Amino acid sequence: MGLLSNFRGFTHRTEDSKGILINMADCCDCTECKQSLYGNKYILKEEEPYCVKCYEALFSHNCEVCHKLIGCTNKDLSFKDRHWHSECFLCMECNRSLVERPFATRDDVLMCTECYSNKFSAKCIACLKTIMPGTKKMEHKANSWHESCFTCNRCQQPIGTRTFVQKEANNYCLPCYEKLFALQCVQCKKPITTGGVNYREQPWHKECFVCIGCKQQLAGQRFTSRNDFTYCLECFCNLFAKKCASCTIPISGLGGSKYISFEQRQWHTNCFNCKKCCVSLVGRGFLTCKDDVLCADCGKDF
């Protein structure tokens, strides 16, 4: 707003924007209507004098609430190109003045921060009070807490940004959850939080459930056990399986695989062949000659 003054015709010399000295006594007319300002109130805007009527018509705004002109003698409060009389600048909920008070808007409606928070802000699920704008809010699965209300149900310490577990609508910090609910690995005796394996109704960490021989993890793999120790198939066969009398590779006999056994010797079914003509002897008669097996035809020669 320009400076409201009362022109008395005194002479005052000043410099305009170009640095040229001018005589104010020579500038006694309204810039807009050209009426004399002598003896009348006027307003300077960008060093140009205006009578009150012209200034209000050109530069004043209408109030958003009462729609009346905000005159030169009234305080013009503006926000986002909208204007109010100071006495009209009120919270739309409680009608308290918003002059020199924090406020918020929603759908162009002005509200004090208290009314705005009560109407639109989240409520703390613990204390049921409003979480005021500007305060730290913790959120999880569409629920909100004050930072000080977001605590472990066991130790009552604030959880903050630490890892936590929710169980039956209660929040627990990880150490408390493990003490109260987590299973302990039968091998290392530490709590199992993720990646557990159940074997013979006992819990194991996935990384603890390994072959006793090569230490390979057995979760998701075929394995077997002997004397309460677990083995991968390769280690079990190397340690305990009979060797094929023909190829000397261990015969696992696991998973329903078939093999031939005769007089303390074993063969893979595809290895049980005549030593001379290599015909399969599975389901056929055969003869033995020292460590070899022969079909009936080839055995005639011995």
SERO-104906 format. One record per residue (C-alpha): x, y, z. Coordinates in steps of 0.2 Angstrom, whole numbers, plus 2048, in hexadecimal, padded with zeros to 3 digits. Layout:
# residues N
XYZ
...
***
This chain:
# residues 302
800800800
8068127FD
80981F809
7FA82980E
7FD83B810
7F484C810
7FA858803
7FD86A809
8058727FA
816873802
8268737F7
8318647F9
83F8607ED
84484E7EA
84B8437DD
8418377D2
8478267CC
85182E7BF
85A8397CB
85284A7C5
84C8567D2
83A85A7D1
82F8667DB
82185D7E5
81786D7E4
81586B7D2
80E8597D4
7FD85D7DD
7F18527D2
7EB8407D4
7F58357C7
7E582D7C2
7D68397C2
7E18497C1
7D78517CF
7E185D7DB
7E88557EA
7EA8667F3
7E3865805
7DE853802
7E5842807
7EE8397FA
7F98297F9
80A8277F1
80C8177E7
81D8157DE
81F8277E1
80F82B7D8
8018357E1
7EF82E7E1
7DF8347EA
7D88287F6
7C98247EA
7D48207DB
7E18167E5
7D380B7ED
7CB8087DC
7DC8047D4
7E57FA7E1
7DA7F57F0
7D37E47F1
7C27DD7F7
7C27D2807
7BF7BF804
7B37BF812
7A87CE812
7AC7D2800
7AD7E5804
7BC7F07FF
7CB7F080A
7CE80280B
7DE80C80D
7DB80E820
7D87FB822
7E57EE824
7E67E3815
7EB7D181A
7EF7C680B
7F37B4808
7F57AB7F7
7EE7BA7ED
7DF7BB7F9
7DB7CA804
7D27CD815
7CE7DB821
7D77D7831
7C67D583A
7C17C882D
7D07BE82D
7C97B0838
7C979D83B
7BA796832
7B8789840
7BA793850
7B97A584A
7C97AA853
7D37B784B
7E27B1840
7EC7C1841
7FD7BD846
7F97AB84A
7FE79B840
7F0794835
7ED787827
7E2786818
7D8778811
7CD77A801
7D178D803
7C978D814
7D3795822
7D578D833
7E078F842
7EC781844
7E377A853
7D2779849
7DB77283A
7E4765844
7D475F84D
7CB75E83D
7D8757831
7E875183A
7EB73F83F
7E7739850
7F472F85A
7EE71D85C
7F671C86E
7F072C876
7E173086A
7E774286A
7EA74C85A
7FB74C852
7FE75F84F
80676583F
819767841
81B75984E
823749849
81773B845
81A728844
81071E838
80E70B835
80070282C
7F471182B
7F671583E
7FF724845
808728855
81073785E
82373385E
822732871
813726871
81B71A864
82370F872
8276FC874
8196F487E
8256EB889
8336F788D
82970788A
83870F881
835719871
83770F862
83B71D856
842717845
84970684D
8436F6847
8336F084F
8266E184E
8136E3850
80A6D5859
7F86D685D
7F76E985B
8066EB867
8176F2861
8276EA867
8396EF865
8436E185D
84C6DC86D
83C6DB877
8336D186A
8416C5869
8416C387C
82E6C087D
8296B786D
8376B1861
83C69F861
84E69B865
859691858
85D68085F
86F681858
87569385D
86769686A
8646A8863
8536AF85F
84C6AB84D
8446BA846
8456B6833
84A6A7828
845699835
845687831
83B67983A
84366883B
83D65A847
83266784F
841672854
84568384D
855688844
85C69783C
85D694829
87069782A
87268B839
86967C831
878675827
880665822
88B65E830
89865A823
89A668816
890676820
885679811
874680815
867673814
85767E813
84E67A803
85A66C7FF
859659800
86165280F
86164381B
86764082D
871633837
87363284A
86A64384B
87664C83F
87065382F
87965081E
87765680D
876647801
8876487FA
88F64880B
88463A811
88862F802
89B632804
89B62E816
88E620818
888619807
88F6097FF
89A60A7F0
8946037DF
89E5F47DB
89F5F97C9
8A260C7C9
8A760F7DC
89B61E7DD
89161D7ED
87F6167EC
8746227F6
8646177F6
85A6277FA
84B62D7F2
84561C7ED
8546197E1
8576077DD
8675FD7DE
86D5EB7DD
8745E27EC
87D5D17EC
8885C87F8
88E5D8801
8905E27F1
8855EF7E9
8825F67D8
8796057D0
86B5FD7C6
8736057B6
8845FE7BB
87E5EC7BE
8845E57AD
88D5D67A6
8A05D97A7
8A35D2796
8945D778B
88E5E5796
87C5E0794
8715E57A4
86F5D77B0
8605DF7B9
8535D27BB
85D5C57B2
8675B67B8
87A5B97B9
88A5B17BF
8995B77C9
8AB5B57C5
8B65BC7D3
8B05CE7D4
8A75CE7C3
8955CA7BE
8915C27AE
8815BE7A4
87D5AC7A2
8835AB790
8945B3794
8965A87A4
896599799
8A859D793
8AF59C7A5
***
